[in-house]
């Protein structure tokens, strides 16, 4: 089945996003959101080859590492610190062209040079996780990347989250 999800990394990004859009719903068919997060991260990694892609889940007042593709990552991220926390707090995608110029950047990998973080929202619009993408290239992300990933995440969000927030059951 994995062979069915091959990408041409030399194709324009728009073409790879279009292919992601077509393949994603079929791939994320499991009832388990962790399995779907793992496959989503793998699919995005296959499509673009970015340094690191993965999820941080909202657990109480922290972001806790979820499924990812790439090198070892920070296990916990805290409110009010870093790009992931900013996307969580703002409930919107955040693009950082140069992580070294971002105040309070949390460096999980010295190879990361630019970052894109997209919120994963439940049906009520509450952020339940963030999808974090790091590139080894400065200014690798544009607003179009944020828009396309946000649209895709919004489309499949119910397959990526399913448990009520603690204290909200």
MARPA-686374 format. One record per residue (C-alpha): residue number from 1; residue in three letters; chain; y negated, z negated, x. Coordinates in nm, 2 decimals. Example, Ala and Ser with C-alpha at 12.3 -4.5 7.8 and 13.67 -1.06 7.14 Angstrom:
2
<atom pos="1" code="ALA" unit="A" north="0.45" up="-0.78" east="1.23"/>
<atom pos="2" code="SER" unit="A" north="0.11" up="-0.71" east="1.37"/>
//
This chain:
169
<atom pos="1" code="UNK" unit="A" north="0.00" up="0.00" east="0.00"/>
<atom pos="2" code="UNK" unit="A" north="-0.24" up="-0.08" east="0.28"/>
<atom pos="3" code="UNK" unit="A" north="-0.23" up="0.28" east="0.40"/>
<atom pos="4" code="UNK" unit="A" north="-0.38" up="0.38" east="0.06"/>
<atom pos="5" code="UNK" unit="A" north="-0.70" up="0.20" east="0.16"/>
<atom pos="6" code="UNK" unit="A" north="-0.79" up="0.39" east="0.48"/>
<atom pos="7" code="UNK" unit="A" north="-1.15" up="0.47" east="0.56"/>
<atom pos="8" code="UNK" unit="A" north="-1.31" up="0.72" east="0.78"/>
<atom pos="9" code="UNK" unit="A" north="-1.56" up="0.51" east="0.98"/>
<atom pos="10" code="UNK" unit="A" north="-1.74" up="0.82" east="1.09"/>
<atom pos="11" code="UNK" unit="A" north="-1.82" up="0.91" east="0.73"/>
<atom pos="12" code="UNK" unit="A" north="-2.17" up="0.82" east="0.61"/>
<atom pos="13" code="UNK" unit="A" north="-2.21" up="0.47" east="0.48"/>
<atom pos="14" code="UNK" unit="A" north="-2.29" up="0.60" east="0.13"/>
<atom pos="15" code="UNK" unit="A" north="-1.95" up="0.77" east="0.12"/>
<atom pos="16" code="UNK" unit="A" north="-1.77" up="0.46" east="0.24"/>
<atom pos="17" code="UNK" unit="A" north="-1.95" up="0.25" east="-0.03"/>
<atom pos="18" code="UNK" unit="A" north="-1.85" up="0.51" east="-0.29"/>
<atom pos="19" code="UNK" unit="A" north="-1.49" up="0.48" east="-0.17"/>
<atom pos="20" code="UNK" unit="A" north="-1.51" up="0.10" east="-0.18"/>
<atom pos="21" code="UNK" unit="A" north="-1.64" up="0.11" east="-0.54"/>
<atom pos="22" code="UNK" unit="A" north="-1.34" up="0.33" east="-0.64"/>
<atom pos="23" code="UNK" unit="A" north="-1.08" up="0.12" east="-0.46"/>
<atom pos="24" code="UNK" unit="A" north="-1.20" up="-0.23" east="-0.51"/>
<atom pos="25" code="UNK" unit="A" north="-1.10" up="-0.29" east="-0.87"/>
<atom pos="26" code="UNK" unit="A" north="-0.75" up="-0.16" east="-0.82"/>
<atom pos="27" code="UNK" unit="A" north="-0.70" up="-0.38" east="-0.51"/>
<atom pos="28" code="UNK" unit="A" north="-0.84" up="-0.70" east="-0.66"/>
<atom pos="29" code="UNK" unit="A" north="-0.58" up="-0.73" east="-0.94"/>
<atom pos="30" code="UNK" unit="A" north="-0.42" up="-1.07" east="-0.85"/>
<atom pos="31" code="UNK" unit="A" north="-0.49" up="-1.37" east="-1.06"/>
<atom pos="32" code="UNK" unit="A" north="-0.56" up="-1.58" east="-0.74"/>
<atom pos="33" code="UNK" unit="A" north="-0.92" up="-1.56" east="-0.63"/>
<atom pos="34" code="UNK" unit="A" north="-0.83" up="-1.65" east="-0.27"/>
<atom pos="35" code="UNK" unit="A" north="-0.59" up="-1.36" east="-0.25"/>
<atom pos="36" code="UNK" unit="A" north="-0.87" up="-1.13" east="-0.39"/>
<atom pos="37" code="UNK" unit="A" north="-1.13" up="-1.27" east="-0.15"/>
<atom pos="38" code="UNK" unit="A" north="-0.89" up="-1.20" east="0.14"/>
<atom pos="39" code="UNK" unit="A" north="-0.83" up="-0.84" east="0.03"/>
<atom pos="40" code="UNK" unit="A" north="-1.20" up="-0.78" east="-0.04"/>
<atom pos="41" code="UNK" unit="A" north="-1.29" up="-0.90" east="0.31"/>
<atom pos="42" code="UNK" unit="A" north="-1.02" up="-0.69" east="0.46"/>
<atom pos="43" code="UNK" unit="A" north="-1.13" up="-0.38" east="0.26"/>
<atom pos="44" code="UNK" unit="A" north="-1.49" up="-0.42" east="0.37"/>
<atom pos="45" code="UNK" unit="A" north="-1.39" up="-0.47" east="0.73"/>
<atom pos="46" code="UNK" unit="A" north="-1.17" up="-0.16" east="0.72"/>
<atom pos="47" code="UNK" unit="A" north="-1.45" up="0.04" east="0.57"/>
<atom pos="48" code="UNK" unit="A" north="-1.73" up="-0.05" east="0.81"/>
<atom pos="49" code="UNK" unit="A" north="-1.57" up="-0.23" east="1.11"/>
<atom pos="50" code="UNK" unit="A" north="-1.85" up="-0.49" east="1.12"/>
<atom pos="51" code="UNK" unit="A" north="-1.80" up="-0.78" east="1.36"/>
<atom pos="52" code="UNK" unit="A" north="-1.73" up="-1.04" east="1.09"/>
<atom pos="53" code="UNK" unit="A" north="-1.69" up="-1.03" east="0.72"/>
<atom pos="54" code="UNK" unit="A" north="-1.59" up="-1.31" east="0.49"/>
<atom pos="55" code="UNK" unit="A" north="-1.66" up="-1.57" east="0.23"/>
<atom pos="56" code="UNK" unit="A" north="-1.81" up="-1.92" east="0.23"/>
<atom pos="57" code="UNK" unit="A" north="-1.73" up="-2.11" east="-0.08"/>
<atom pos="58" code="UNK" unit="A" north="-1.96" up="-2.36" east="-0.25"/>
<atom pos="59" code="UNK" unit="A" north="-1.79" up="-2.70" east="-0.23"/>
<atom pos="60" code="UNK" unit="A" north="-2.03" up="-2.98" east="-0.34"/>
<atom pos="61" code="UNK" unit="A" north="-2.33" up="-2.95" east="-0.11"/>
<atom pos="62" code="UNK" unit="A" north="-2.17" up="-2.74" east="0.16"/>
<atom pos="63" code="UNK" unit="A" north="-2.05" up="-2.39" east="0.22"/>
<atom pos="64" code="UNK" unit="A" north="-1.68" up="-2.40" east="0.33"/>
<atom pos="65" code="UNK" unit="A" north="-1.51" up="-2.12" east="0.51"/>
<atom pos="66" code="UNK" unit="A" north="-1.29" up="-1.89" east="0.30"/>
<atom pos="67" code="UNK" unit="A" north="-1.09" up="-1.58" east="0.37"/>
<atom pos="68" code="UNK" unit="A" north="-1.24" up="-1.36" east="0.64"/>
<atom pos="69" code="UNK" unit="A" north="-1.18" up="-1.08" east="0.89"/>
<atom pos="70" code="UNK" unit="A" north="-1.30" up="-1.12" east="1.25"/>
<atom pos="71" code="UNK" unit="A" north="-1.32" up="-1.39" east="1.52"/>
<atom pos="72" code="UNK" unit="A" north="-1.29" up="-1.76" east="1.45"/>
<atom pos="73" code="UNK" unit="A" north="-1.58" up="-1.89" east="1.24"/>
<atom pos="74" code="UNK" unit="A" north="-1.78" up="-2.20" east="1.16"/>
<atom pos="75" code="UNK" unit="A" north="-1.58" up="-2.41" east="0.91"/>
<atom pos="76" code="UNK" unit="A" north="-1.87" up="-2.57" east="0.72"/>
<atom pos="77" code="UNK" unit="A" north="-2.23" up="-2.46" east="0.67"/>
<atom pos="78" code="UNK" unit="A" north="-2.49" up="-2.70" east="0.53"/>
<atom pos="79" code="UNK" unit="A" north="-2.77" up="-2.66" east="0.28"/>
<atom pos="80" code="UNK" unit="A" north="-3.11" up="-2.57" east="0.42"/>
<atom pos="81" code="UNK" unit="A" north="-2.98" up="-2.43" east="0.75"/>
<atom pos="82" code="UNK" unit="A" north="-2.89" up="-2.07" east="0.82"/>
<atom pos="83" code="UNK" unit="A" north="-2.88" up="-1.73" east="0.65"/>
<atom pos="84" code="UNK" unit="A" north="-2.58" up="-1.82" east="0.42"/>
<atom pos="85" code="UNK" unit="A" north="-2.77" up="-2.13" east="0.30"/>
<atom pos="86" code="UNK" unit="A" north="-3.08" up="-1.92" east="0.23"/>
<atom pos="87" code="UNK" unit="A" north="-2.88" up="-1.67" east="0.02"/>
<atom pos="88" code="UNK" unit="A" north="-2.72" up="-1.96" east="-0.16"/>
<atom pos="89" code="UNK" unit="A" north="-3.05" up="-2.13" east="-0.23"/>
<atom pos="90" code="UNK" unit="A" north="-3.24" up="-1.82" east="-0.33"/>
<atom pos="91" code="UNK" unit="A" north="-2.94" up="-1.68" east="-0.53"/>
<atom pos="92" code="UNK" unit="A" north="-3.01" up="-1.34" east="-0.38"/>
<atom pos="93" code="UNK" unit="A" north="-2.90" up="-1.12" east="-0.09"/>
<atom pos="94" code="UNK" unit="A" north="-3.06" up="-1.18" east="0.25"/>
<atom pos="95" code="UNK" unit="A" north="-3.08" up="-0.93" east="0.53"/>
<atom pos="96" code="UNK" unit="A" north="-3.17" up="-1.05" east="0.88"/>
<atom pos="97" code="UNK" unit="A" north="-3.24" up="-0.77" east="1.12"/>
<atom pos="98" code="UNK" unit="A" north="-3.22" up="-0.99" east="1.43"/>
<atom pos="99" code="UNK" unit="A" north="-3.05" up="-1.33" east="1.41"/>
<atom pos="100" code="UNK" unit="A" north="-3.22" up="-1.45" east="1.73"/>
<atom pos="101" code="UNK" unit="A" north="-3.55" up="-1.43" east="1.55"/>
<atom pos="102" code="UNK" unit="A" north="-3.43" up="-1.61" east="1.24"/>
<atom pos="103" code="UNK" unit="A" north="-3.54" up="-1.98" east="1.24"/>
<atom pos="104" code="UNK" unit="A" north="-3.24" up="-2.21" east="1.20"/>
<atom pos="105" code="UNK" unit="A" north="-2.98" up="-1.94" east="1.25"/>
<atom pos="106" code="UNK" unit="A" north="-2.63" up="-2.09" east="1.27"/>
<atom pos="107" code="UNK" unit="A" north="-2.46" up="-1.92" east="1.56"/>
<atom pos="108" code="UNK" unit="A" north="-2.09" up="-1.90" east="1.49"/>
<atom pos="109" code="UNK" unit="A" north="-2.05" up="-1.61" east="1.73"/>
<atom pos="110" code="UNK" unit="A" north="-2.28" up="-1.50" east="2.02"/>
<atom pos="111" code="UNK" unit="A" north="-2.18" up="-1.14" east="1.95"/>
<atom pos="112" code="UNK" unit="A" north="-2.35" up="-1.14" east="1.61"/>
<atom pos="113" code="UNK" unit="A" north="-2.69" up="-0.97" east="1.62"/>
<atom pos="114" code="UNK" unit="A" north="-2.78" up="-0.90" east="1.26"/>
<atom pos="115" code="UNK" unit="A" north="-2.65" up="-1.04" east="0.93"/>
<atom pos="116" code="UNK" unit="A" north="-2.63" up="-0.97" east="0.56"/>
<atom pos="117" code="UNK" unit="A" north="-2.53" up="-1.24" east="0.30"/>
<atom pos="118" code="UNK" unit="A" north="-2.47" up="-1.17" east="-0.06"/>
<atom pos="119" code="UNK" unit="A" north="-2.42" up="-1.44" east="-0.33"/>
<atom pos="120" code="UNK" unit="A" north="-2.11" up="-1.44" east="-0.55"/>
<atom pos="121" code="UNK" unit="A" north="-2.22" up="-1.56" east="-0.89"/>
<atom pos="122" code="UNK" unit="A" north="-2.02" up="-1.69" east="-1.19"/>
<atom pos="123" code="UNK" unit="A" north="-2.08" up="-1.58" east="-1.55"/>
<atom pos="124" code="UNK" unit="A" north="-2.37" up="-1.82" east="-1.58"/>
<atom pos="125" code="UNK" unit="A" north="-2.54" up="-1.68" east="-1.27"/>
<atom pos="126" code="UNK" unit="A" north="-2.46" up="-1.98" east="-1.05"/>
<atom pos="127" code="UNK" unit="A" north="-2.37" up="-1.92" east="-0.69"/>
<atom pos="128" code="UNK" unit="A" north="-2.01" up="-2.01" east="-0.63"/>
<atom pos="129" code="UNK" unit="A" north="-1.97" up="-1.85" east="-0.29"/>
<atom pos="130" code="UNK" unit="A" north="-2.15" up="-1.62" east="-0.05"/>
<atom pos="131" code="UNK" unit="A" north="-2.01" up="-1.30" east="0.12"/>
<atom pos="132" code="UNK" unit="A" north="-2.13" up="-1.30" east="0.48"/>
<atom pos="133" code="UNK" unit="A" north="-2.14" up="-0.99" east="0.70"/>
<atom pos="134" code="UNK" unit="A" north="-2.23" up="-1.00" east="1.07"/>
<atom pos="135" code="UNK" unit="A" north="-2.28" up="-0.70" east="1.30"/>
<atom pos="136" code="UNK" unit="A" north="-2.29" up="-0.68" east="1.67"/>
<atom pos="137" code="UNK" unit="A" north="-2.58" up="-0.44" east="1.64"/>
<atom pos="138" code="UNK" unit="A" north="-2.94" up="-0.54" east="1.59"/>
<atom pos="139" code="UNK" unit="A" north="-3.09" up="-0.41" east="1.26"/>
<atom pos="140" code="UNK" unit="A" north="-2.76" up="-0.27" east="1.14"/>
<atom pos="141" code="UNK" unit="A" north="-2.83" up="-0.35" east="0.77"/>
<atom pos="142" code="UNK" unit="A" north="-3.07" up="-0.20" east="0.53"/>
<atom pos="143" code="UNK" unit="A" north="-3.17" up="-0.29" east="0.18"/>
<atom pos="144" code="UNK" unit="A" north="-2.93" up="-0.03" east="0.06"/>
<atom pos="145" code="UNK" unit="A" north="-2.64" up="-0.23" east="0.22"/>
<atom pos="146" code="UNK" unit="A" north="-2.75" up="-0.54" east="0.04"/>
<atom pos="147" code="UNK" unit="A" north="-2.79" up="-0.35" east="-0.29"/>
<atom pos="148" code="UNK" unit="A" north="-2.45" up="-0.18" east="-0.27"/>
<atom pos="149" code="UNK" unit="A" north="-2.26" up="-0.49" east="-0.17"/>
<atom pos="150" code="UNK" unit="A" north="-2.44" up="-0.70" east="-0.43"/>
<atom pos="151" code="UNK" unit="A" north="-2.35" up="-0.45" east="-0.71"/>
<atom pos="152" code="UNK" unit="A" north="-1.99" up="-0.44" east="-0.60"/>
<atom pos="153" code="UNK" unit="A" north="-1.97" up="-0.82" east="-0.57"/>
<atom pos="154" code="UNK" unit="A" north="-2.13" up="-0.86" east="-0.92"/>
<atom pos="155" code="UNK" unit="A" north="-1.87" up="-0.62" east="-1.06"/>
<atom pos="156" code="UNK" unit="A" north="-1.57" up="-0.81" east="-0.92"/>
<atom pos="157" code="UNK" unit="A" north="-1.71" up="-1.16" east="-0.92"/>
<atom pos="158" code="UNK" unit="A" north="-1.48" up="-1.29" east="-1.19"/>
<atom pos="159" code="UNK" unit="A" north="-1.18" up="-1.19" east="-0.97"/>
<atom pos="160" code="UNK" unit="A" north="-1.32" up="-1.37" east="-0.67"/>
<atom pos="161" code="UNK" unit="A" north="-1.39" up="-1.71" east="-0.84"/>
<atom pos="162" code="UNK" unit="A" north="-1.22" up="-1.88" east="-1.13"/>
<atom pos="163" code="UNK" unit="A" north="-1.23" up="-2.26" east="-1.10"/>
<atom pos="164" code="UNK" unit="A" north="-1.52" up="-2.45" east="-1.25"/>
<atom pos="165" code="UNK" unit="A" north="-1.75" up="-2.62" east="-1.01"/>
<atom pos="166" code="UNK" unit="A" north="-1.66" up="-2.99" east="-0.94"/>
<atom pos="167" code="UNK" unit="A" north="-1.81" up="-3.20" east="-1.21"/>
<atom pos="168" code="UNK" unit="A" north="-1.87" up="-2.90" east="-1.44"/>
<atom pos="169" code="UNK" unit="A" north="-1.53" up="-2.87" east="-1.60"/>
//
